[in-house]
Amino acid sequence: MGEESGLPQLSGTQGLDQFILLARTTKGAAAAQLIEEATSSPGLYVFGELLESECLQNLSETEYAPHLKLLEIYTYGTYTDYKSNTGTLPQLSHTQLNKLKHLTILTIAAKCKMIPYSLLLTELDIPNVRELEDLIIDAIYHNILQAKLDQSNHQLEVECFIGRDTRIDQLGGMIDKLEQWSTNCAAVVQLMENQITRANQLKTDKIKQKESLDQEIKSLKQAVSLASKDSDQNIDYQESGHKLVQMAKKGLRGSLARNKS
């Protein structure tokens, strides 16, 4: 499903199990009627399992083959597919028509999250914006789509939606996309790991630089402290020498005075 985290849980499988059970034993006209009922049933927008029913597949070789083709369009196709084959397909009721247009919106939403009104008007063959917005609101009400009507920019802003069934011949493309996504994720993870490694290396280098700087500061403080002690000792030596000189001078004067007398 095309849902995103934190958004409402959407569903399009209401009543599906009942129709699958009935399809196991239904044939001919009854099987065709079952398809009519399923494509008209409120809340049912996923038809893949029903289409795979053996009894319904047997319609391909009967006069009811157009009903099987109609179910295929509801399973995989769009309103444009129906318009291209209206001459060979059963006529749709208003309810069936709206459901097929809802499914077409889901198909477009899978390709583009910001859908211009102009595109929807063309693809759904709707004459005016008012009817288009009513159709979108109806899809939201049926809990298959979560979106906002951006009337100022004339576009539909899709938030989440239910997924549609996928044809077998489309699986290869999906696998390619998933593999590319996986490759891109691996590249992003590798890039993040490289950045983490680089950040850790920068952190280690800064720690080493800080330790080296702290050691230099410590050594400098020790050198300053030693220099200060040497300076104090020199001053003491100078003062002691000065006193000795003074004392010697006094002794010499005393001796000279005694000789004169």
Buried (B, 14 or more C-beta within 10 A) or exposed (E): BBBEEEEEEBBBEBEBEEBBEBBEEBBEEEBBEBBBEBBBBEEBBBBEBBBEBEBBBBBEEBEBEBBBBBBBBBBBBBBBBBEEEEEEBBEBEEEBBBBBBBBBBBBBBEEEBEBBBEEBBEBBEBEEBEEBBEBBEBBBEBBBBBBEBBEEEBBBEBBBBBBBBEEEEEEEEEEEEEEEEEEEEEEEEEEEEEEEEEEEEEEEEEEEEEEEEEEEEEEEEEEEEEEEEEEEEEEEEEEEEEEEEEEEEEEEEEEEEEEEE
